[in-house]
Amino acid sequence: MPRKIVDVHGHIVAPSELYSYREFLIGTRGHYGRRLKGFSEEREGMSHGRTGVIPPEELKHFAEEHIAWLDRVGTDVQLVSARPYSLMHSEKPARIVHWWAETVNDAIATQVQFYPNRLQGMANLPVVWNEPIDVVFDELDRCANELGFVGVLLNPDPSEGRAPMDVPGLGDEYWYPLYEKLVAYEMPLLVHSAGCVSIRENQSLHFINEESIAVMSLVQSDVFETFPDLKVIVPHGGGSIPYQVGRFRGTYWEGTGRGGTFDEAIRKLYYDTCLYTEEALDLLVKAVGSDRVVLGTERPGDGSHKKTPAEGWADDIAAVLRANAANQPADLDLMLGDTALDLFPRLRKNLEAAETAR
């Protein structure tokens, strides 16, 4: 058995007031400050009085609902980030992008304080379209040093589909200052596209497209030579890459002039299992190996439905992995938790501290 069943891909479950606050920021464009009018400084609100939007007991209630979803499929710990569609990285002015990221991070931190043995935080970085990457550093430092988060969610397209030609790929040196800080903090990054305003692709398709672009950009770059300790997880099974390995093995890869094989290159990254069919999960493991696969479900999320009235949850992905006879016990231990605990040293420390405090 793995040390713990660890799901690396989850998003906050929160009351509607949180998203009403987002609409307030977009609607006012920050002209009335970051607080909602009508709440006093004395009221104990979300993020320890910062916004006055949601009392902590409300966040606790929704955390309990979240954990109940995890209990139904036997998940011990889930890493929680923002709902990606909400991150609004292309909105203007930049200050509302920062305020929203800080608010969601505070909400996650509040829930983690209530249930540190079940939920752990992934920082939402306020990447801003057409601004340098160092604009996220203050919030990254806060999430690492004050909030105790274990990793980060990184949107590779802060233009949100508006102008992808303006956005450097993850192999570009634009991102190097961020990678340097993540290595120093021992914080892996989960490459997860966020909102999409393009009329050519919906949000889910944008996720898959951006994940595919991210993998190709990284493996064709010097990122892992420059930052050998950088840990990168690509969700949703790596986008389209496992399906297209045959296309990139031959002439295309040889034309890049890089050493090794394409199969070796994609094993420099990790891939989560947020896929909802047995066939896709089987292909992922065959393409990259069980030692490069980590459990990710997004539960509760898009997969939180019954496959049929008689079958289980589509996002009970651990059950699908266990049911595949090709996955040996050692493979399952890696995929269901052991690799995640090794990838996230801050997670391991936080869980040990939570256990000691019980």
Secondary structure, 3 states (H helix, E strand, C coil): CCCCCEEEEEECCCCHHHHHHHHHHHHHCCCCCCCCCCCCCCCCCHHHHCCCCCCHHHHHHHHHHHHHHHHCCCCCEEEEECCHHHCCCCCCCHHHHHHHHHHHHHHHHHHHHHCCCCEEEEEECCCCCCCCHHHHHHHHHHHHHCCCCCEEEECCCCCCCCCHHHCCCCCCHHHHHHHHHHHHHCCCEEECCCCCCCCCCCHHHHHHHHHHHHHHHHHCCCHHHHCCCCCEEECHHHCCHHHHHHHHHCHHHHHCCCCCCHHHHHCCCEEECCCCCHHHHHHHHHHHCHHHEECCCCCCCCCCCECCCCCCECCCHHHHHHHCCCCCHHHHHHHHHHHHHHHCHHHHHHHHHHHHHC
